[in-house]
Amino acid sequence: MKIYCDPLGDYATLAPRPRRIISLAAGLTESLVSLGLQDRIVGISAYCPRYVPQLAAPTVGDYLKVDADQIRALQPDLLLLNTGIQRTLAQKLHQSGFPVYALPLPNSLHGILENLTALGALTGEMLAARALAQRWNEHFLRLSAAAPQPKPRIYAELWFGRHVRMAGGLTFVQDILHAAGAENIFADVASGYLELDLAEVERRQPDVFLCFSEPEYPVQASDLQRERGWNFRAIQADVSPAHNLIHDGPSMMEAASWLAQRLQEV
């Protein structure tokens, strides 16, 4: 199968029904497992086990670095990555002759479902992919329909290691917040991840402070509240599949449900 891959700027030559898949993007890996394709996965990234601990596939790298010799030994007939920070790696692996396909980094739930449909096409599992996309979309619609009115105004602060960003309107995080029953105070900003601006946060007067951090650099909402003199209601999120706000795999449904429940409690 020869298919044009825009992020690569070239055609990718792939098996029509790949049997040996390496996935270097955790959301794609979790989607493959949800489609029942775990037996086809022969290699994963260092971050994938957080979401698919049952997989025995070896780790061949992370988002930015891989062991090319190990990948070659595994003889993949499909190597999956995202764009964003993985674009350069995808292009390098493609130029080295690997069967690479890079899916666009999604800015919304719609982008995630589009990628899921493409994943179905790449793996020969269109019906299963369409069914999962429909279930995913319906889950978000049900959550949104049950949201309280008026919705609490929420400020989502995302700590990527030591790097902190505020969630804007051009990210799938916005869709999680909306489905869970909250109004993102930066939903009107045409950017995904904004530089920290505490004065602007206070000017927009949120009702809820949602703080996400990773285990390599844990940050507690309660500590930040004290430092900043805030008294907003606070919710703490982490990288566990049911709480992860920055993961684009099927467990995003659980994360949205968890946040909806927390918003009812605070």
C-alpha positions as CSV (number, residue, x, y, z in Angstrom):
1,M,0.0,0.0,0.0
2,K,1.4,3.3,-1.1
3,I,-0.1,6.3,0.8
4,Y,0.9,10.0,0.9
5,C,1.9,11.2,4.3
6,D,1.8,15.0,4.5
7,P,4.1,15.4,7.6
8,L,6.7,13.4,5.7
9,G,6.2,15.2,2.5
10,D,6.5,11.9,0.7
11,Y,4.7,8.6,0.0
12,A,4.9,5.9,2.6
13,T,5.0,2.3,1.4
14,L,3.2,0.1,3.9
15,A,1.8,-3.4,4.3
16,P,-2.0,-3.4,3.6
17,R,-2.6,-5.2,6.9
18,P,0.5,-4.7,9.0
19,R,1.3,-7.5,11.5
20,R,4.4,-6.0,13.2
21,I,3.7,-2.5,14.5
22,I,5.9,-0.2,16.5
23,S,4.1,2.7,18.1
24,L,6.1,5.6,19.5
25,A,3.0,7.6,20.6
26,A,1.2,6.5,23.7
27,G,-2.3,7.6,22.5
28,L,-1.9,5.6,19.3
29,T,-0.6,2.6,21.3
30,E,-3.6,2.6,23.6
31,S,-5.9,3.0,20.6
32,L,-4.3,0.0,18.9
33,V,-5.0,-2.1,22.1
34,S,-8.6,-0.8,22.3
35,L,-9.0,-2.0,18.7
36,G,-7.9,-5.5,19.7
37,L,-4.5,-5.3,18.0
38,Q,-2.2,-5.9,20.9
39,D,-0.8,-9.0,19.4
40,R,0.5,-7.0,16.4
41,I,2.5,-4.5,18.5
42,V,6.2,-5.5,18.6
43,G,7.7,-2.2,20.0
44,I,6.6,0.8,22.0
45,S,7.9,4.0,23.6
46,A,8.9,4.5,27.2
47,Y,5.6,6.3,28.0
48,C,3.3,3.7,26.6
49,P,3.3,1.3,29.6
50,R,1.4,3.9,31.6
51,Y,-1.6,3.3,29.5
52,V,-1.1,-0.3,28.3
53,P,0.7,-2.1,31.2
54,Q,-0.4,-5.5,29.9
55,L,1.8,-5.2,26.8
56,A,5.0,-7.3,26.7
57,A,6.4,-5.5,23.7
58,P,10.0,-4.1,24.2
59,T,10.7,-0.4,24.6
60,V,12.6,1.0,21.6
61,G,12.9,4.6,22.6
62,D,10.8,7.7,23.7
63,Y,9.3,10.6,21.9
64,L,12.6,12.0,20.6
65,K,15.2,9.2,20.6
66,V,15.1,5.6,19.4
67,D,17.4,2.6,19.1
68,A,17.4,2.3,15.3
69,D,19.3,-1.1,15.5
70,Q,16.7,-2.5,17.8
71,I,13.8,-1.3,15.5
72,R,15.5,-2.8,12.5
73,A,15.9,-6.2,14.4
74,L,12.1,-6.1,15.2
75,Q,11.4,-5.9,11.4
76,P,8.3,-3.6,11.7
77,D,5.9,-3.3,8.7
78,L,4.4,-0.1,10.3
79,L,6.1,2.5,12.5
80,L,3.7,5.0,14.0
81,L,4.5,8.5,15.3
82,N,2.7,11.9,15.8
83,T,3.8,15.2,14.4
84,G,4.7,18.0,16.8
85,I,8.0,17.3,18.5
86,Q,8.1,13.9,16.8
87,R,8.1,15.3,13.3
88,T,11.8,15.4,12.9
89,L,12.2,11.9,14.3
90,A,9.5,10.6,11.9
91,Q,11.3,12.2,8.9
92,K,14.6,10.8,9.9
93,L,13.2,7.2,10.3
94,H,11.5,7.5,7.0
95,Q,14.7,8.7,5.2
96,S,16.4,5.6,6.8
97,G,14.0,3.3,5.0
98,F,11.6,2.4,7.8
99,P,7.8,2.0,7.1
100,V,6.8,5.2,8.9
101,Y,3.5,7.0,9.1
102,A,3.1,10.2,11.1
103,L,-0.4,11.2,12.3
104,P,-1.1,14.9,13.0
105,L,-0.9,16.1,16.6
106,P,-4.6,16.7,17.3
107,N,-5.9,20.1,18.5
108,S,-9.3,18.8,19.4
109,L,-11.4,15.7,20.0
110,H,-12.3,15.9,16.3
111,G,-8.7,15.6,15.4
112,I,-8.2,12.6,17.7
113,L,-11.2,10.8,16.1
114,E,-9.9,11.7,12.7
115,N,-6.5,10.1,13.6
116,L,-8.4,7.0,15.0
117,T,-10.2,6.6,11.6
118,A,-6.8,6.9,9.8
119,L,-5.4,4.3,12.2
120,G,-8.2,2.0,11.2
121,A,-7.3,2.5,7.5
122,L,-3.6,1.9,8.2
123,T,-4.2,-1.3,10.1
124,G,-7.0,-2.7,8.0
125,E,-9.5,-2.3,10.9
126,M,-11.8,0.4,9.6
127,L,-15.0,-1.0,11.1
128,A,-13.5,-1.3,14.6
129,A,-12.0,2.1,14.4
130,R,-15.3,3.7,13.3
131,A,-17.1,2.0,16.2
132,L,-14.6,3.2,18.8
133,A,-14.7,6.7,17.4
134,Q,-18.5,6.7,17.6
135,R,-18.5,5.4,21.2
136,W,-15.9,8.0,22.2
137,N,-17.8,10.9,20.6
138,E,-21.1,9.7,22.2
139,H,-19.4,9.5,25.6
140,F,-18.4,13.1,25.4
141,L,-21.8,14.2,24.2
142,R,-23.5,12.4,27.1
143,L,-21.2,14.1,29.6
144,S,-21.7,17.5,28.1
145,A,-25.5,17.1,28.1
146,A,-25.4,16.3,31.8
147,A,-23.3,19.3,32.7
148,P,-24.6,21.7,35.3
149,Q,-25.7,25.2,34.4
150,P,-24.2,27.6,34.8
151,K,-20.9,25.9,34.2
152,P,-18.1,26.7,36.7
153,R,-15.3,28.8,35.2
154,I,-12.1,26.7,35.3
155,Y,-8.4,27.6,35.0
156,A,-6.3,24.6,33.8
157,E,-2.6,24.8,34.6
158,L,-0.4,22.1,32.9
159,W,3.0,21.2,34.2
160,F,5.1,19.4,31.5
161,G,8.0,18.6,33.8
162,R,9.3,22.0,34.9
163,H,7.6,23.8,32.0
164,V,4.2,25.2,32.9
165,R,1.5,26.2,30.4
166,M,-2.1,27.4,30.6
167,A,-4.7,25.5,28.5
168,G,-6.1,27.7,25.7
169,G,-8.9,27.0,23.2
170,L,-6.8,25.2,20.5
171,T,-6.2,21.9,22.3
172,F,-8.1,18.8,23.0
173,V,-7.8,19.7,26.7
174,Q,-10.4,22.3,25.9
175,D,-12.8,19.5,24.9
176,I,-12.2,17.5,28.1
177,L,-13.0,20.6,30.2
178,H,-16.1,21.4,28.1
179,A,-17.4,17.8,28.2
180,A,-16.8,17.5,31.9
181,G,-19.0,20.5,32.5
182,A,-16.6,23.5,32.9
183,E,-16.0,26.7,31.0
184,N,-12.3,27.2,30.3
185,I,-11.4,30.8,31.1
186,F,-9.0,30.8,28.1
187,A,-11.4,29.0,25.6
188,D,-11.4,32.2,23.5
189,V,-7.6,32.2,22.9
190,A,-6.6,30.7,19.6
191,S,-3.6,28.8,21.0
192,G,-3.2,25.5,22.7
193,Y,-0.7,26.1,25.4
194,L,-0.1,29.6,26.8
195,E,2.7,31.1,28.7
196,L,2.0,31.5,32.4
197,D,0.3,34.8,33.2
198,L,-1.1,34.8,36.8
199,A,-2.3,38.4,36.6
200,E,-4.5,37.5,33.6
201,V,-5.8,34.4,35.4
202,E,-6.9,36.5,38.3
203,R,-8.4,39.1,36.0
204,R,-10.6,36.3,34.4
205,Q,-11.8,35.2,37.8
206,P,-12.0,31.4,37.7
207,D,-14.1,29.4,40.1
208,V,-11.9,26.3,39.9
209,F,-8.1,25.8,39.7
210,L,-7.2,22.5,37.9
211,C,-3.5,21.6,38.2
212,F,-1.9,18.8,36.2
213,S,1.7,17.6,36.8
214,E,3.9,14.7,35.8
215,P,5.7,12.4,38.3
216,E,9.1,13.5,37.2
217,Y,8.3,17.0,38.6
218,P,5.3,16.8,40.9
219,V,3.4,20.0,41.5
220,Q,0.6,20.3,44.1
221,A,-2.3,22.6,43.5
222,S,-2.5,23.3,47.3
223,D,1.1,24.5,47.4
224,L,0.5,26.8,44.5
225,Q,-2.7,28.1,46.0
226,R,-0.8,29.1,49.2
227,E,2.1,30.7,47.3
228,R,-0.3,32.8,45.2
229,G,-2.8,33.6,47.9
230,W,-5.6,32.0,45.9
231,N,-8.8,30.6,47.4
232,F,-10.3,29.1,44.3
233,R,-11.6,25.5,44.6
234,A,-8.8,23.2,43.5
235,I,-8.5,19.9,41.7
236,Q,-5.3,17.9,41.3
237,A,-4.7,15.7,38.2
238,D,-1.9,13.4,37.3
239,V,-0.6,11.0,34.6
240,S,-2.7,8.0,35.7
241,P,-4.9,7.0,32.7
242,A,-8.1,8.0,34.5
243,H,-6.9,11.4,35.4
244,N,-4.6,12.4,32.6
245,L,-5.7,15.7,30.8
246,I,-2.9,15.7,28.2
247,H,-3.3,12.1,26.9
248,D,-5.2,11.5,23.6
249,G,-5.9,7.8,23.9
250,P,-9.2,6.1,24.7
251,S,-8.7,6.5,28.5
252,M,-9.4,10.2,27.8
253,M,-13.1,9.1,28.3
254,E,-12.3,8.1,31.8
255,A,-10.4,11.3,32.5
256,A,-13.4,13.4,31.4
257,S,-15.7,11.4,33.5
258,W,-13.4,11.7,36.5
259,L,-13.2,15.5,36.1
260,A,-17.0,15.7,35.8
261,Q,-17.4,13.9,39.1
262,R,-14.7,16.1,40.8
263,L,-16.5,19.3,39.5
264,Q,-19.7,18.1,41.3
265,E,-17.7,17.5,44.5
266,V,-15.8,20.8,44.8
